[in-house]
Amino acid sequence: MSRSPRLPRRTAAAVAVTAALAAAACACGPDKGGDAAGGDAPKKGGKLLVLNQTPMTNFDPAREYTSGGGNIPSLVFRTLTTRNRADGAAGNKVVPDLATDTGTPSKDATVWTYHLKSGLKFEDGTPITTADIKYGIERSFAPELSGGAPYLRDWLVGAADYQGPYKDKKGLSAIETPDAKTIVFHLNKPEGDFPYLATQTQFTPVPKAKDTGTKYAEHPMSSGPYEVVENQNNGLELTFKRNPNWSATNDSQRKDYPDTIDVKGGLDTAVINQRLSAASGPDAAAITTDTNLGPAELAKVTGDKELASRVGTGHFGETDYLSFNPKVKPFDNPKVRRAIAYAINRTSAVNAAGGSSLAEPATTFLPNQAAFGYTPYDPFPAGRSGDPAKAKELLKQAGYPHGLTVTLTHSESDANNSGPAMASAVQGALKAAGITVKLDGLEDNKYRQTVHAVSTEPGLFFSTWGADWPSGGPFLAPIFDGRQIVKDGSNFNNAQLNDASVNSTIDRINKLTDHTAAAKQWGALDKEIGAKALTVPLLHPVYKRLVGKDVRNVVISDWTGVLDISQVAVK
């Protein structure tokens, strides 16, 4: 599954996106990781206000779909590993959190061993043990606590049919805890990316004695710098205060600058940006973790020097692209798919997404970040404006000397670059190549249901993918691994590619525990698949977000692409 900070999104979570690899995170009014206009360094004290569209529903580590420890969840839930809390590409690294290191793999990466740091405590002062982590993982399998990522069920030995500790008291034998500080995971296949998976909130320790089942979200036991004071209306409003039993001596990644943090969800996007712009009263110390500036808002902000100094730019691994269903004519013909790839005008696609401040043209499926294995290539080089002549030549070879007519299915919402604006841009580009495009707009929920069901998947439509962690594996495998085709559920291998060579290459790379070496091979695989013209990469979105004038210590990593709430201070 994927996630992105553009809301609404097709998955259970939210967060941000990419821009040029060279230009990483933001320098808001609070310069990168530090001062604001007044030059004062981050200090403890004050109240931070978070203004969001989406409520923090089901605030339970078992039910969160996060990566890197999440953003707001990371205030309360520590995990075995986490993301490096640093700007830009440096934030793509996985680092120890509760564990002393990122894990020790067996020779074939099917067994991973972790040891806990000393002095770890819950908010009530009780020591954190590996039994708490094992129990936290096991309860994430309970049907009544669904919502988290599916990897543990897929990766752990014997976990496929496990129903959680409420129904199965024996627990998961694939997780061993030989002592209070050691935990061992047995996997059914080599997984070099396991340290990245260990950043998900399912690895949060949960004391069995304090587990209240579906009510645990009302007051989960904190292992992080803040604890829940109040959870109103299932996450519509959350209030946090400092956890007195958290210690910076065993947590190098998080800070506890504000005295309290108030999170308010269910707000309109225009209201959020207006309040952040005005920054009056409590809103001076406000941020958002899920609301971006649109083209019109960005134009206004750009013209105001003070506002512009408070805009952060996020870079998250995501690609927006055209999907083909090769089982639908004429897209079963590779020359037709290549013709469309040549015809695409990426300048018009970028403009449809809001312009160059909000999107960058893409020719690779992998995002343009080294952590994913980004290898610059263009299998169908046509420049920014497309090559209609080359497209017409390929159509002629495909048996369409006088062009052809196709249908492009799109959402009626422009929110995720899959709506009328992008559809019109594609329609105009293909018209120049002699391809008539009929537009078929669907209500957004209906659109997602239609394009992700094998039985109803159209021939040509828009898709987007953002990785669960910064690696080529969770980016390429769900889209191109034939064993991940889902016949009776949400399917994301839209091309329904089931190539033995591609599948075996994915398996081979997954065995690598050297992330840098794996990244190079993911890049090579991306190039190989790209030549098949199963997708047409259009753009990598760029995200712009405002912060209040009293916000300090802005850190935006490429892992999430959004301001890291665990680093923020207020004036």
C-alpha positions, -999 to +999 in steps of 0.1 A: +000+000+000+011+036-003+006+068+013+009+105+005+003+138+020-022+148-007-056+143+007-079+126+000-058+096-008-066+060-018-050+045+013-055+047+050-030+074+057-014+106+046+019+124+040+040+142+012+061+142-020+091+149-043+110+175-061+144+177-076+168+153-059+193+180-054+170+204-036+158+186-005+137+199+024+125+233+033+138+264+049+107+279+063+108+311+085+125+288+110+155+280+089+163+243+084+163+227+118+168+260+136+161+297+139+133+319+128+135+355+116+141+366+151+172+344+153+161+326+185+170+289+188+143+263+197+134+263+234+111+244+256+076+258+264+044+269+249+015+252+232+017+238+196-016+238+176-021+213+147-048+222+122-058+192+100-084+180+076-084+144+087-091+134+123-067+110+140-092+082+141-083+049+157-053+063+175-040+028+183-006+015+172-022-017+158-045+003+136-022+030+123-009+027+087+023+046+091+060+045+080+090+058+099+070+057+131+044+081+117+041+118+124+016+126+151+017+089+162+055+092+167+049+116+196+034+087+216+045+055+199+082+044+197+092+015+176+122-008+172+136+014+145+125+048+131+134+074+104+163+097+109+149+130+119+168+152+095+162+174+065+160+161+030+178+129+018+195+124+052+160+117+066+156+087+043+179+066+066+165+041+090+180+044+125+176+026+159+147+037+182+139+013+210+165-010+197+203-006+200+207-010+163+187-015+131+188-053+135+211-083+130+201-105+101+209-141+095+229-150+065+198-152+042+179-124+059+151-147+071+159-142+108+162-107+124+174-101+160+170-069+180+182-059+215+165-031+235+182-001+250+185+003+287+162+025+308+131+024+285+098+031+303+061+036+297+044+068+308+036+052+342+072+043+348+069+006+341+099-009+322+094-016+285+103-052+276+104-073+244+073-091+256+055-058+253+067-054+217+057-090+209+022-085+223+018-052+205+025-069+172+002-098+180-027-076+188-024-059+154-036-092+139-069-090+158-097-084+133-113-058+155-080-038+154-076-039+116-061-010+096-024-015+098+000-025+071-002-061+058+035-069+057+037-088+091+009-112+081+028-118+048+063-120+061+062-138+095+063-176+095+028-190+102+011-156+105-012-158+075-042-171+095-034-158+130-063-140+146-046-121+174-042-127+211-078-123+221-087-154+201-054-173+201-036-171+235-006-190+222+006-160+202+030-161+172+058-186+174+076-166+147+084-140+173+107-152+201+116-132+233+144-152+250+148-124+275+134-090+284+158-072+260+160-096+231+134-102+203+138-125+173+117-125+141+115-156+118+104-147+083+092-171+056+113-154+029+144-132+028+136-095+035+165-071+035+141-042+042+130-056+075+146-027+094+123-003+075+092-024+083+102-022+120+095+015+119+057+008+115+036+015+146+027-022+149+062-026+165+051-002+194+053-019+228+018-024+244+016-037+280-008-065+281-022-055+314-032-021+301-047-033+268-084-023+266-090-036+231-109-013+209-109+014+236-071+015+238-071+044+213-087+066+240-055+064+261-026+043+247+003+039+269+031+062+257+066+052+251+074+085+234+080+121+246+042+129+249+012+111+264-025+115+255-044+138+279-077+136+260-090+120+228-124+135+218-148+121+193-124+093+181-095+116+172-113+147+161-094+165+189-064+152+206-045+168+235-009+158+244+013+167+273+049+157+281+056+122+292+077+125+324+091+090+320+105+096+285+142+104+284+162+120+257+192+099+268+177+068+251+158+087+223+181+107+200+154+112+174+126+131+191+123+164+210+098+175+236+099+213+231+062+223+235+046+219+269+014+207+252+002+199+217-034+202+206-045+185+174-078+195+157-091+176+128-122+179+105-113+214+093-117+227+057-085+231+037-092+267+029-099+275+066-066+258+076-045+278+051-063+310+060-057+305+097-020+297+091-016+327+068-032+351+093-012+335+122-032+354+148-036+345+185-030+307+190-027+302+153+007+319+154+020+287+169+002+264+145+011+239+118-006+213+096+005+178+089-019+171+061-029+202+041-010+217+011-012+250-006-030+249-039-020+269-070-041+299-062-030+300-026+006+296-035+004+325-060-009+347-031+018+335-007+046+339-032+037+376-036+041+382+002+077+381+014+067+373+050+043+345+041+068+331+016+093+328+044+069+305+062+064+280+034+079+246+036+086+223+006+082+186+010+098+157-010+083+123-007+088+093-030+057+094-052+049+092-089+017+101-108+013+081-140-009+068-167-018+031-164-025+007-192-045-025-190-029-046-218-059-069-217-080-042-233-076-033-269-058-014-284-035-013-253-026-050-259-004-036-287+030-024-273+034+000-302+002+018-292+014+021-256+048+034-268+030+059-292+011+073-262+043+075-242+059+096-270+029+118-274+026+128-238+033+165-232+048+166-197+048+204-196+011+205-199+008+177-173+029+198-149+008+228-156-024+208-149-009+198-115-005+235-106+028+244-123+065+238-117+063+248-081+039+219-074+051+192-098+082+180-117+081+160-149+088+123-146+102+098-171+111+071-145+086+051-125+108+053-094+109+087-076+139+108-083+156+100-050+187+079-045+172+059-017+148+043-041+174+035-067+166+064-090+185+059-123+178+087-148+164+072-181+137+079-206+128+048-227+107+070-251+126+103-253+103+130-265+114+161-245+091+181-223+065+187-250+062+152-265+070+139-300+037+137-320+056+127-352+072+097-335+039+087-320+022+088-354+049+067-369+044+040-342+006+041-347+011+035-384+033+005-376+006-007-352-020-007-379-035+027-373-023+050-401-052+073-396-050+075-358-074+059-334-099+067-307-094+056-270-112+062-237-094+078-207-111+070-174-105+097-148-118+109-114-141+139-112-118+152-085-086+170-093-073+163-058-048+137-068-039+147-103-063+122-117-092+145-125-105+167-154-075+190-154-050+162-160-074+144-183-077+175-205-039+178-207-035+142-218-064+146-243-047+177-259-013+160-261-027+129-278-048+148-302-016+163-317-006+127-324-038+117-341-053+100-311-088+111-302-094+107-264-129+103-251-131+112-214-150+091-189-153+108-155-163+089-124-171+101-088-138+097-069-148+067-047-163+050-077-132+057-097-109+041-072-131+011-069-133+007-107-096+010-116-084-012-087-107-042-095-094-066-121-130-073-133-137-036-140-103-021-148-105+001-178-079+003-206-064+037-198-066+057-165-046+076-140-027+061-110-004+072-083+020+054-060+039+065-029+062+040-011+056+028+025+093+034+031+122+048+010+132+018-010+126+004-045+110-028-031+077-013-018+076+009-049+081-016-077+068-049-062+032-040-056+029-026-091+048-052-111+052-084-091+028-109-107+023-127-074+007-096-060-021-095-085-053-095-065-083-111-084-110-104-058-099-072-040-079-040-045-053-047-072-025-023-079-006-044-105-027-026-131-008-041-161-014-075-145+022-082-153+033-117-143+068-120-157+089-148-142+121-129-148+108-098-130+094-118-101+128-136-096+147-103-098+125-089-071+132-119-049+169-116-055+170-079-046+148-085-015+176-107-001+201-078+000+206-062+034+229-035+019+204-008+011+228+010-012+235-021-033+198-029-034+190+006-046+212+002-076+195-030-086+160-015-081+171+012-105+182-013-131+149-032-127+129+001-131+147+007-164+140-028-176+103-026-168+100+009-182+109-003-216+077-024-216+056+008-217+032-006-191+029+029-175+036+064-186+052+084-157+038+119-158+052+138-127+065+138-092+043+161-070+059+188-049+042+200-017+041+234-002+028+240+034+025+270+057+035+272+093+026+298+119+049+328+125+060+315+159+069+280+148+106+270+151+129+241+142+112+230+110+126+196+098+112+180+066+127+146+056+124+130+022+109+099+040+077+117+048+079+150+029+062+169+057+072+189+087+082+165+115+061+173+145+085+157+169+111+184+161+089+215+163+093+242+189+072+274+194+082+309+203 
